[in-house]
Amino acid sequence: MDFIFSQLAGFGSALVSLTADPLTYLYLIASVFLGITFGALPGLTATLAVTILTGFFGNKIPLDYSLIALLGAYVGAIYGGSYPSILLNIPGTAASAATAMDGYPLAKAGRGGEALGLTTTASFIGTVIGTLTLLIFVWALLLVSKNIASPEKALLALFGILLSGTLMSEDLVIKGWIAGLIGLAMSMVGLDPLLSEPRYTFGWSYLLSGFQVVPVLMGAFAIPQIIDGLRHVEAGKILALKGRILPNLRSIRRYLPTIGRSGVIGTGVGALPGVGEDVAGWVSYGVGKTVSAEGDKFGRGSLEGLLCSETANNACIGGALIPLLVLGIPGSPPAAALMGAFKINNVIPGPTIDPEIILRVVAILVMASLTMFLMGLFTARVFIKILAIPQTVFLPVVMVLTTIGSFSVGGGINDLYLMLGVGAVAYFMNLMKYPIAPLVIGVILGGLFDETFRRSLFLSDGDLSVFFSRPGAAILLVLNLGLILSQLPAAKRVFLRLKGRSA
């Protein structure tokens, strides 16, 4: 009980210090507005918003302001995707795909204002649920941090790469693993972290510092998205917004159990490394349709279906930050971009992170969700007008912002070449259905794996038993091997055979 009170006191202290700074509100309002705009414009995503702001701010401003900008954009973008889903039947982001199932029929029935009011409220409540869960999980960091050494860090980094590849693959899991291992190989370019010897630089001085995180993020996430957006221009007729946008409190009270269940589902799905908000929305929607007494109305303008999706995808934000901050493994693509921002600020997410940073992240998420709620209620019609901007206008602008953000990190033309090169590779990987997020996670976690794996071998004089003689390392080794073996055809056949016998 004393520990819980100490965490609440730490959260309160972080919240007071942030609210006392006038610049906090400036960064909050601007970043949440930008995030909602990115979410509302089809073709742009939360990942792209966080990535671009990482390039612009990165380590150029104090860490608090950088976190406010990035988390504000993250929260705003996940919510902003509901606008085109409801009024255009075009999901603004993948996270809001399930929202369109009931949001658009409601708008066609003249209840667009009611739908937007409910999604705004559900997004706020969902974000708060995920954030409070994140606050509770701070204790896990303190418990495991004393038992984490180099062998555990190496195996944990490898597990994060393999797990993200497994969960993000559209068809063959091996494609996700290949993408992750490509990122792992890229992370080993540059000076050896232990011996300071150049590796794979081919005499090019630019590569001595390795592949810079921000140009890789920009190229992997932004370039393919911009090309796809320009090749497949989506257009639709914006439905007129009818009815008041203020939330219907009677509906909120009626569906509180649904909101609570969806918040828990979204947080749980977000805590799975590499899954993301789109999966959270669909899982919650599917569960809601199964257990609801009004399940037959889902897809035809159900308020409950709308709340299932929007609560879960925003609750996923807090859930996705749990593995990022506690284990150093991103829980979603936007969290991977956020991890890049931590890295360039010399903050290493994981068991050794300062708990104060987690408490400040929690405080920022609460403030961002409240800002999003108020902005969504009172400036919704502004974002509806933004929907009328053609993709052929805003996507080139995004390309310019991406270029400036990438160039501003190191200030060299080579960063642009790297961004374009990674972007070209990522685009063709997308065409062949290779997931991109595992590649980025491999680049980010690869350095940790390389350094800690080799340091473990140095300290043990090359004895591989160091990776299974320690209890924590042994558990992580079993998880890695189990994950790999579970995807082998022979193992799947054995599992299906055993399942058939038990049935």
C-alpha positions in Angstrom: 0.0 0.0 0.0 2.9 2.4 0.8 4.3 1.6 -2.6 1.1 2.6 -4.3 0.8 5.8 -2.4 4.5 6.6 -3.3 3.7 6.1 -7.0 0.6 8.3 -6.9 2.6 10.9 -5.1 5.3 10.7 -7.8 2.7 11.0 -10.5 1.1 14.0 -8.7 4.5 15.7 -8.5 5.2 15.1 -12.2 1.8 16.5 -13.1 2.2 19.6 -10.9 5.6 20.4 -12.4 4.3 20.0 -16.0 1.2 22.1 -15.4 3.2 24.9 -13.8 5.2 25.4 -17.0 3.3 27.6 -19.6 5.2 26.1 -22.5 3.6 22.7 -21.7 0.3 24.0 -22.9 1.7 25.4 -26.1 3.4 22.1 -27.0 0.3 20.1 -25.9 -2.2 22.1 -28.0 0.1 22.2 -31.1 1.0 18.5 -31.0 -2.5 17.2 -30.3 -3.9 19.4 -33.1 -1.2 18.1 -35.5 -1.9 14.5 -34.4 -5.6 14.8 -35.0 -4.9 16.4 -38.4 -2.6 13.5 -39.3 -5.2 11.0 -38.1 -8.1 12.8 -40.0 -6.3 12.9 -43.3 -6.5 9.5 -45.0 -3.1 8.3 -46.0 -1.3 9.7 -42.9 -0.9 7.8 -39.6 0.1 8.1 -36.0 3.5 6.5 -36.8 4.2 9.1 -39.4 3.2 12.0 -37.0 5.5 10.7 -34.3 8.3 10.0 -36.8 8.2 13.5 -38.3 8.2 15.2 -34.9 11.1 13.0 -33.9 13.0 14.4 -36.8 12.1 18.0 -36.0 12.5 17.9 -32.2 14.6 14.9 -31.4 17.3 16.0 -29.0 17.0 19.7 -29.9 14.7 20.6 -27.1 14.5 19.4 -23.4 13.2 15.8 -23.0 10.0 16.9 -21.3 8.9 19.1 -24.3 10.0 16.4 -26.7 7.8 13.8 -24.9 4.9 16.2 -24.8 5.1 16.8 -28.5 5.5 13.1 -29.4 2.9 11.7 -27.0 0.4 14.5 -27.8 0.7 13.7 -31.5 0.4 9.9 -30.8 -2.8 10.4 -28.8 -4.3 12.9 -31.2 -3.6 10.8 -34.3 -5.2 7.6 -33.0 -8.4 9.5 -32.1 -8.3 11.6 -35.3 -8.8 8.6 -37.5 -12.4 8.4 -36.4 -13.3 11.6 -38.4 -13.0 10.1 -42.0 -14.2 6.7 -40.7 -17.5 8.3 -39.6 -18.0 10.9 -42.3 -16.2 9.3 -45.4 -16.3 5.6 -44.6 -12.5 5.8 -45.2 -10.4 4.9 -42.1 -8.0 7.8 -41.4 -5.6 5.3 -39.8 -5.6 1.5 -39.6 -6.5 1.9 -35.9 -9.9 3.3 -36.9 -10.8 0.7 -39.4 -13.4 -1.0 -37.1 -14.8 2.4 -36.3 -16.1 2.8 -39.8 -18.3 -0.3 -39.5 -20.8 1.5 -37.3 -19.7 5.2 -37.5 -20.6 5.6 -41.2 -24.0 4.1 -40.9 -24.7 6.4 -37.9 -23.6 9.4 -40.0 -25.8 8.3 -42.9 -28.7 8.2 -40.5 -28.2 11.8 -39.5 -26.4 10.9 -36.2 -22.9 11.9 -37.1 -22.6 14.5 -34.3 -23.7 11.9 -31.8 -21.2 9.4 -33.1 -18.3 11.9 -33.0 -19.3 12.9 -29.4 -19.2 9.3 -28.3 -16.0 8.5 -30.0 -14.3 11.5 -28.4 -15.5 10.5 -25.0 -14.6 6.8 -25.6 -11.1 7.8 -26.8 -10.6 9.9 -23.7 -11.7 7.1 -21.3 -9.7 4.5 -23.2 -6.5 6.5 -23.1 -7.0 7.0 -19.3 -7.5 3.3 -18.7 -4.4 2.4 -20.6 -2.4 5.2 -18.8 -3.5 4.0 -15.4 -2.5 0.5 -16.3 0.9 1.8 -17.3 1.2 3.6 -13.9 0.4 0.3 -12.1 3.1 -1.6 -14.0 5.9 0.7 -12.8 6.4 -1.8 -10.0 7.3 -4.5 -12.5 10.2 -2.4 -13.6 11.5 -2.0 -10.1 11.2 -5.7 -9.4 13.0 -7.0 -12.5 15.7 -4.3 -12.8 18.0 -5.9 -10.2 18.1 -9.2 -12.0 18.8 -7.9 -15.5 22.4 -8.3 -16.7 24.0 -8.5 -20.2 22.8 -12.1 -21.0 19.2 -11.2 -20.2 19.4 -7.9 -22.1 20.8 -9.7 -25.2 18.1 -12.4 -25.1 15.4 -9.9 -24.4 16.4 -7.8 -27.4 16.4 -10.9 -29.6 13.0 -11.9 -28.3 11.6 -8.4 -29.1 12.8 -8.6 -32.7 11.5 -12.2 -33.3 8.2 -11.5 -31.6 7.5 -8.4 -33.6 8.3 -10.3 -36.8 6.0 -13.1 -35.7 3.0 -10.9 -34.9 3.3 -8.4 -37.7 3.6 -10.8 -40.6 0.6 -10.8 -43.0 1.3 -14.3 -44.4 4.6 -16.1 -43.7 6.2 -15.5 -40.3 9.6 -16.0 -41.8 9.1 -12.7 -43.7 8.8 -10.9 -40.4 11.9 -12.6 -39.1 13.9 -11.7 -42.2 12.8 -8.0 -41.8 13.9 -8.0 -38.2 17.3 -9.7 -39.0 17.9 -7.1 -41.8 17.4 -4.4 -39.2 19.7 -6.3 -36.8 22.4 -6.4 -39.5 22.0 -2.7 -40.2 22.5 -1.9 -36.5 26.0 -3.5 -36.6 27.4 -1.0 -39.2 29.8 1.5 -37.6 32.3 1.5 -34.8 32.4 -1.7 -32.7 30.8 -0.7 -29.3 33.4 -2.7 -27.4 36.6 -2.4 -29.4 35.9 0.8 -31.3 37.0 -0.8 -34.6 35.1 0.1 -37.8 32.8 -2.6 -39.2 31.1 -2.7 -42.6 31.9 0.9 -43.4 33.8 0.3 -46.6 36.0 3.3 -45.9 33.0 5.7 -45.8 33.4 8.0 -42.8 29.6 8.7 -42.7 29.0 5.1 -41.7 31.4 5.2 -38.7 28.5 6.4 -36.6 26.2 3.7 -38.0 22.8 4.2 -39.6 21.1 7.1 -37.9 17.8 6.3 -36.3 15.7 9.2 -37.6 16.6 8.9 -41.3 15.8 5.1 -41.0 12.5 5.9 -39.3 11.6 8.5 -42.0 12.5 6.2 -44.8 10.9 3.1 -43.5 7.6 4.6 -42.3 7.1 7.8 -44.4 8.4 7.1 -47.9 6.3 4.0 -48.7 3.2 5.6 -47.2 3.6 8.7 -49.3 4.1 6.7 -52.5 1.1 4.5 -51.8 -1.0 7.6 -51.0 -0.1 9.3 -54.3 -0.7 6.0 -56.3 -4.0 5.2 -54.7 -5.9 8.5 -54.2 -9.0 7.8 -52.1 -11.8 10.2 -52.5 -15.3 10.2 -51.1 -18.2 12.5 -50.4 -18.1 13.9 -46.9 -21.5 13.5 -45.1 -23.0 16.5 -43.5 -22.5 16.5 -39.7 -25.9 16.5 -38.1 -26.7 16.7 -34.4 -24.8 18.0 -31.4 -21.2 16.8 -30.9 -21.4 17.0 -27.1 -21.4 13.4 -25.7 -24.7 11.7 -24.8 -24.2 11.0 -21.1 -27.1 8.6 -21.0 -25.4 6.4 -23.7 -22.1 6.6 -21.8 -23.7 5.4 -18.6 -25.6 2.7 -20.4 -22.5 1.3 -22.1 -20.0 1.8 -19.2 -19.4 -2.0 -18.9 -18.7 -2.1 -22.7 -16.2 0.8 -22.3 -14.5 -0.8 -19.4 -14.2 -4.2 -21.1 -12.9 -2.6 -24.3 -10.3 -0.6 -22.4 -9.0 -3.7 -20.7 -8.8 -5.5 -24.1 -7.1 -2.6 -25.8 -4.5 -2.3 -23.0 -3.9 -6.1 -23.1 -3.4 -6.2 -26.9 -1.2 -3.1 -26.7 1.1 -4.8 -24.2 1.9 -7.5 -26.8 5.1 -6.3 -28.5 4.6 -5.1 -32.1 0.8 -5.6 -32.4 -0.7 -2.2 -32.5 -3.9 -0.2 -32.2 -5.6 -1.6 -35.3 -5.5 -5.1 -33.9 -6.8 -3.8 -30.6 -9.8 -2.2 -32.3 -10.8 -5.3 -34.2 -10.3 -7.7 -31.3 -12.5 -5.5 -29.1 -15.1 -5.2 -31.8 -15.2 -8.9 -32.3 -15.5 -9.6 -28.6 -18.2 -7.0 -28.3 -20.2 -8.5 -31.2 -19.9 -11.9 -29.6 -21.0 -11.1 -26.1 -23.4 -8.2 -26.6 -27.1 -8.7 -26.5 -27.2 -6.3 -29.5 -24.5 -8.1 -31.5 -26.8 -8.5 -34.5 -26.9 -4.6 -34.8 -23.1 -4.4 -35.1 -22.2 -3.1 -38.6 -25.5 -1.4 -39.1 -25.1 1.7 -36.8 -24.5 0.3 -33.4 -23.4 2.7 -30.7 -21.9 -0.2 -28.7 -19.9 -1.3 -31.7 -18.5 2.2 -32.1 -17.5 2.4 -28.4 -15.8 -1.1 -28.6 -13.5 0.1 -31.3 -12.7 3.6 -30.2 -12.1 2.7 -26.5 -9.8 -0.1 -27.3 -7.6 1.6 -29.9 -6.9 4.5 -27.6 -6.4 2.2 -24.5 -3.8 0.4 -26.6 -1.5 3.5 -26.4 -0.8 3.0 -22.7 -0.6 -0.7 -23.2 2.0 -0.3 -26.0 4.2 1.8 -23.7 4.3 -0.9 -21.1 6.7 -3.2 -23.0 8.6 -0.2 -24.4 9.3 1.4 -21.0 9.6 -1.7 -18.9 11.3 -4.1 -21.3 12.7 -1.8 -24.1 10.4 -3.5 -26.7 7.9 -1.3 -28.6 4.3 -2.4 -28.4 3.2 -0.8 -31.7 4.8 1.0 -34.7 4.2 4.5 -33.2 5.9 3.2 -30.0 8.9 2.1 -32.2 9.1 5.6 -33.5 8.9 6.9 -29.9 11.7 4.5 -28.9 13.9 6.2 -31.6 13.3 9.5 -29.9 14.3 8.1 -26.6 17.5 6.7 -28.2 18.6 10.0 -29.7 18.0 11.6 -26.3 20.3 9.0 -24.7 17.5 7.5 -22.7 17.5 3.7 -22.8 14.0 2.2 -22.3 14.0 -1.0 -20.3 14.7 -2.2 -16.8 17.3 0.4 -16.1 15.2 3.4 -17.1 14.6 6.1 -14.4 11.1 5.5 -12.9 10.7 9.3 -12.9 10.6 9.3 -16.7 7.7 6.7 -16.6 5.8 8.9 -14.1 6.3 11.9 -16.4 5.1 9.9 -19.4 2.0 8.9 -17.5 1.3 12.6 -16.5 1.8 13.7 -20.1 -0.6 11.0 -21.4 -3.3 12.2 -18.9 -2.8 15.8 -20.1 -2.8 14.9 -23.7 -6.0 12.8 -23.4 -7.8 15.7 -21.7 -6.5 18.1 -24.4 -7.7 15.7 -27.1 -11.1 15.5 -25.4 -11.7 19.2 -25.2 -10.3 19.8 -28.7 -12.4 17.1 -30.2 -15.6 18.5 -28.7 -15.1 22.2 -29.5 -13.1 22.2 -32.7 -14.5 19.2 -34.5 -15.8 21.2 -37.4 -12.3 22.6 -38.1 -11.0 19.0 -38.6 -14.0 18.2 -40.8 -13.0 21.1 -43.1 -9.4 19.6 -43.2 -10.9 16.4 -44.6 -11.6 18.3 -47.9 -7.9 18.8 -48.6 -6.9 16.5 -51.5 -4.2 13.9 -50.9 -2.3 15.2 -53.9 -1.9 18.5 -51.9 -1.0 17.4 -48.5 1.2 14.3 -49.3 3.9 16.4 -51.1 3.9 18.7 -48.1 4.4 15.7 -45.8 7.3 14.7 -48.1 8.9 18.1 -47.7 8.5 17.9 -43.9 10.0 14.4 -43.9 13.0 15.6 -45.8 13.5 18.6 -43.6 13.2 16.5 -40.4 15.6 13.9 -41.7 18.2 16.5 -42.8 17.9 18.5 -39.5 19.2 15.6 -37.4 22.7 15.5 -38.7 22.6 18.3 -41.1 24.2 16.3 -43.9 23.1 15.3 -47.4 24.0 11.7 -46.5 21.1 11.5 -44.1 18.8 12.2 -47.1 20.5 9.5 -49.2 20.0 7.1 -46.3 16.3 8.1 -45.9 15.6 7.6 -49.6 17.6 4.3 -49.8 15.7 2.9 -46.8 12.5 4.2 -48.2 13.0 2.4 -51.5 13.8 -0.8 -49.8 10.8 -0.5 -47.5 8.5 0.2 -50.4 9.5 -2.9 -52.2 9.3 -4.9 -49.0 5.7 -3.7 -48.6 4.9 -4.9 -52.1 6.2 -8.3 -51.2 4.3 -8.2 -47.9 7.4 -8.0 -45.7 6.5 -6.0 -42.5 8.5 -2.9 -42.0 8.1 -2.4 -38.2 10.4 -5.4 -37.4 13.1 -3.9 -39.5 12.9 -0.6 -37.6 12.8 -2.5 -34.3 15.8 -4.5 -35.4 17.8 -1.3 -36.0 16.8 0.1 -32.6 17.3 -3.1 -30.6 20.2 -4.5 -32.6 22.8 -2.3 -31.0 21.7 -3.5 -27.5 21.8 -7.1 -28.7 25.2 -6.8 -30.3 26.9 -5.1 -27.3 25.3 -7.2 -24.5 25.7 -10.5 -26.4 29.4 -10.0 -27.0 30.0 -8.5 -23.6 28.5 -11.7 -22.0 30.9 -13.8 -24.0 33.9 -11.6 -23.1 33.1 -11.9 -19.4 32.5 -15.6 -19.5 35.6 -16.3 -21.7 33.4 -17.6 -24.5 31.4 -19.9 -22.4 27.8 -20.1 -23.9 26.4 -21.5 -20.6 26.1 -17.9 -19.4 22.9 -17.7 -21.5 21.2 -20.5 -19.6 23.0 -20.8 -16.2 21.2 -17.7 -14.9 17.4 -18.2 -14.1 16.3 -15.1 -16.0 18.5 -15.8 -19.0 17.3 -19.5 -19.1 13.6 -18.3 -19.2 14.3 -15.9 -22.0 16.3 -18.5 -23.9 13.4 -20.9 -23.6 11.0 -18.2 -24.8 13.2 -17.5 -27.9 13.5 -21.2 -28.8 9.8 -21.8 -28.1 8.9 -18.9 -30.4 11.0 -20.2 -33.2 10.0 -23.9 -32.8 6.3 -23.0 -32.6 6.4 -21.7 -36.2 8.0 -24.8 -37.7 5.5 -26.9 -39.8 6.4 -30.1 -37.9 5.7 -28.4 -34.5 2.4 -27.1 -35.8 1.4 -30.6 -37.0 2.2 -32.1 -33.5 0.2 -29.3 -31.8 -2.8 -30.0 -34.1 -2.5 -33.7 -33.5 -2.5 -33.2 -29.7 -5.3 -30.8 -29.9 -7.4 -33.3 -31.9 -6.7 -36.1 -29.3 -7.8 -33.8 -26.4 -11.0 -32.9 -28.2 
